[in-house]
């Protein structure tokens, strides 16, 4: 499955979910400055099940899947960070690898939102890179910020063993967008504007995404 903010990190997210539990949250947080530059962070938070996770990490396999070691997870995240750091327009790539609370994240600064699309393309399959080129996942023109989403996660979900599909019960995906200007309106009905009017919050269940009931897709109109 390649549907999270950084696609290969998304694969890791799903694998962790398969190994461990459905109680996890993926958070996509993006700050957009008026000139189009900003910062982006993708976080996997499975702290709700840290006691169970600590026990499972001691096993070699579970439900027919090999359990990754701490070092394998560290290596995977470090490789993603290195790939992202080579993308044009990206700088200050940082990572959080917290095995005490089981929180993992990748962050970067970007010169403009096109750099985010370049990041996605650089760590995607050829097929997905072509999709990103055709349908930019992020766009911004000083008045409107768009978050597109064109991945067919329903078909990807079918590839998971039926017995393991329960992993997504309770799983959520959250997007948070910050702006210098106040937000005038949002197109996604599930999104909420903060009291300050300078942030947009959207949380949906993984099940709703898979069944097409809700989406991360959004268009945010900024005021003066």
NORKA-V535036 format. One line per field, one symbol per residue. ss: DSSP state (a for helix, b for strand, c for the rest). phi: phi as a letter, one per 40 degrees, with the letter a starting at -180 (. if undefined). burial: b if it has 24 or more other ideal C-beta (glycine too) atoms within 12 Angstrom, else e. A space follows every 10 residues. Layout:
ss->???
phi->???
burial->???
//
This chain:
ss->ccccccaaaa aaaaaaaaac ccccbbbbbb bbcccccbbb bbbbbcaaaa aaaaaacccc bbccbbccca aaaaaaaaaa aaaaaccccb bbbbbbbbcc ccbbbbbbbb ccaaaaaaaa aacccaaaaa aaaacccbbb cccbbbbccc ccaaaaaccc caaaaaaacc cbbbbbbbbc ccbbbbcccc cbbcccccbb bbbbbaaaaa cccccccbbb bbcc
phi->.bbcdbdccc ccdccccccb accabbbbbb bbcccgcibb bbbbbbccbc cccdcccccc aafgbccccd cccdcccccc ccccccccgb afcbbbbbcc bfbbabbacb caccccccdd ccbbcdcccc ccccbdcbaa bgbbbbbcab cccccccccc ddccccdccg cbbbbbbbbc ccccabcccc cbccccgbab babbcccccc cgcaacdabb cccc
burial->bbbbbbbbbb bbbbbbbbbb bbbbbbbbbb bbbeebbbbb bbbbbbeebe eebeebbeee eeeeeebbee eebeebbeeb bebbbebebb eebebbbeee ebbbbbbbbb bbbbbbbbbb bbbbeeebee bbeeebbbbb eeebbbbbbe bebeebbeeb eeebbebbee bbbbbbbbbb bebeebebeb bebeeeebbb bbbbbbeebb eeebbbbbbb bbee
//
